[in-house]
């Protein structure tokens, strides 16, 4: 086995993992910047099958803070917060 190819493959793997983590962190920063109303979070948590308030808040952030879109996403089957 060519050691140089192994080293290159490992470096490529590490670079891909770092890029993926960086993209995930950036997405989380974007979601954290989305303004959500406390009343909307409470409505989602109380009326839908979210396990907790944080899951409802995440669903609302994923919907861009739009309660209607969050409800539509839930009803369409994508309501489980990732």
C-alpha positions as CSV (number, residue, x, y, z in Angstrom):
1,X,0.0,0.0,0.0
2,X,1.3,3.4,-0.9
3,X,1.8,5.4,2.3
4,X,1.6,8.7,0.4
5,X,-1.8,7.9,-0.9
6,X,-3.0,6.9,2.6
7,X,-1.7,10.2,4.0
8,X,-3.5,12.1,1.2
9,X,-6.7,10.2,1.7
10,X,-6.6,10.9,5.5
11,X,-5.9,14.6,4.9
12,X,-8.8,14.8,2.4
13,X,-11.1,13.1,5.0
14,X,-10.1,15.5,7.7
15,X,-10.6,18.5,5.5
16,X,-14.0,17.3,4.5
17,X,-15.0,16.7,8.1
18,X,-13.7,20.2,9.1
19,X,-15.7,21.7,6.2
20,X,-18.8,19.9,7.3
21,X,-18.4,21.0,10.9
22,X,-17.8,24.6,9.8
23,X,-20.9,24.6,7.6
24,X,-22.9,23.1,10.5
25,X,-21.7,25.8,12.9
26,X,-22.5,28.5,10.3
27,X,-26.0,27.1,9.9
28,X,-26.5,27.1,13.7
29,X,-25.4,30.7,13.8
30,X,-27.9,31.6,11.1
31,X,-30.7,29.8,12.9
32,X,-29.8,31.5,16.2
33,X,-30.2,34.9,14.5
34,X,-33.8,34.1,13.5
35,X,-36.2,36.0,15.6
36,X,-39.1,33.9,17.1
37,X,-42.0,35.0,19.2
38,X,-42.3,33.3,22.6
39,X,-46.0,32.9,22.0
40,X,-45.4,31.0,18.8
41,X,-43.0,28.7,20.6
42,X,-45.5,28.0,23.3
43,X,-48.3,27.3,20.7
44,X,-46.2,24.8,18.9
45,X,-45.0,23.1,22.0
46,X,-48.5,22.9,23.5
47,X,-50.5,22.0,20.5
48,X,-48.2,19.8,18.4
49,X,-46.3,16.6,19.3
50,X,-43.0,18.3,20.1
51,X,-41.2,16.6,23.0
52,X,-40.2,19.9,24.5
53,X,-40.1,23.7,24.0
54,X,-36.6,23.6,22.5
55,X,-37.8,21.3,19.7
56,X,-40.7,23.6,19.0
57,X,-38.3,26.6,19.0
58,X,-36.0,24.8,16.5
59,X,-38.9,24.0,14.2
60,X,-39.9,27.7,14.2
61,X,-36.3,28.8,13.5
62,X,-36.1,26.3,10.7
63,X,-39.2,27.9,9.3
64,X,-37.6,31.3,9.4
65,X,-39.7,32.4,12.4
66,X,-42.9,32.0,10.4
67,X,-45.5,30.2,12.5
68,X,-47.7,29.3,9.5
69,X,-44.7,27.7,7.7
70,X,-43.7,25.8,10.8
71,X,-47.3,24.5,11.1
72,X,-47.3,23.6,7.4
73,X,-44.0,21.8,7.7
74,X,-45.3,19.9,10.7
75,X,-48.4,18.8,8.9
76,X,-46.4,17.9,5.8
77,X,-44.4,15.4,7.9
78,X,-41.2,17.4,8.2
79,X,-42.2,18.8,11.6
80,X,-39.7,16.8,13.6
81,X,-36.9,19.2,14.4
82,X,-33.5,17.9,13.3
